[in-house]
Amino acid sequence: KASAADLVAQKRAAMQNTDEEEGLLTTTDEEILSEITTPLEKRRNFAFFLYGGLYQGMAQEIIFNEIFPKIFGQGTDFVTV
């Protein structure tokens, strides 16, 4: 998800830069084509991919399913929750 979100952000930024340079605020077929062919920052996208997979995926699974129950308990009673 993080990598996909970064991809969308890069495309929007490229589109916004194009609009500002040309003074256009409407979407045309030419702008859509330029948006599709805009080069991506592969290193940045890979960093977001690792962040999404390693931290948001694996690290939070360990934090929420192993560490928090040891600290706060596993019950669902009022004191635990």
C-alpha positions in Angstrom: 0.0 0.0 0.0 2.8 2.4 0.8 4.4 1.9 -2.5 1.1 2.4 -4.4 0.4 5.5 -2.4 3.9 6.9 -3.3 3.2 6.0 -7.0 0.0 8.1 -6.9 1.8 10.9 -5.1 4.5 11.0 -7.7 2.0 11.0 -10.6 0.0 13.8 -8.9 3.1 15.9 -8.4 4.2 15.4 -12.0 0.7 16.4 -13.2 0.6 19.4 -10.9 4.0 20.6 -12.2 2.8 20.2 -15.8 -0.3 22.2 -15.1 1.6 25.0 -13.4 4.1 25.2 -16.2 1.5 25.3 -18.9 -1.0 27.4 -17.0 -3.7 24.8 -17.4 -6.1 23.5 -14.8 -8.2 21.1 -17.0 -7.5 17.5 -17.8 -7.0 16.7 -21.5 -5.9 13.6 -23.3 -2.4 15.0 -23.7 -2.0 15.5 -20.0 -3.3 12.0 -19.3 -0.7 10.6 -21.8 2.1 12.7 -20.2 1.0 11.5 -16.8 1.3 7.8 -17.9 4.8 8.3 -19.4 6.2 10.3 -16.5 9.3 8.5 -15.2 9.1 7.2 -11.6 11.7 7.6 -8.9 12.5 3.9 -8.5 14.7 4.2 -5.5 12.0 6.2 -3.6 9.3 3.8 -4.6 11.4 0.9 -3.4 12.0 2.6 -0.1 8.2 3.0 0.4 7.8 -0.7 -0.6 10.2 -1.8 2.1 8.6 0.5 4.6 5.2 -0.9 3.8 6.3 -4.5 3.9 8.8 -4.4 6.8 7.4 -1.9 9.2 3.7 -1.8 8.5 3.5 -5.5 7.8 5.9 -7.5 9.9 6.9 -5.1 12.7 3.4 -4.1 13.6 2.3 -7.7 13.5 4.9 -8.5 16.1 4.2 -5.4 18.1 0.4 -5.8 18.3 0.3 -9.6 18.5 3.3 -10.5 20.7 4.6 -7.4 22.6 1.4 -5.6 23.6 -0.3 -8.7 25.0 2.8 -9.3 27.2 2.7 -5.7 28.4 -1.0 -5.1 28.7 -2.5 -8.6 29.0 -4.6 -10.7 26.7 -8.0 -10.4 28.4 -11.0 -8.6 27.1 -12.4 -7.6 30.5 -12.8 -3.9 31.5 -9.4 -3.7 33.4 -7.4 -5.0 30.5 -9.2 -3.1 27.8 
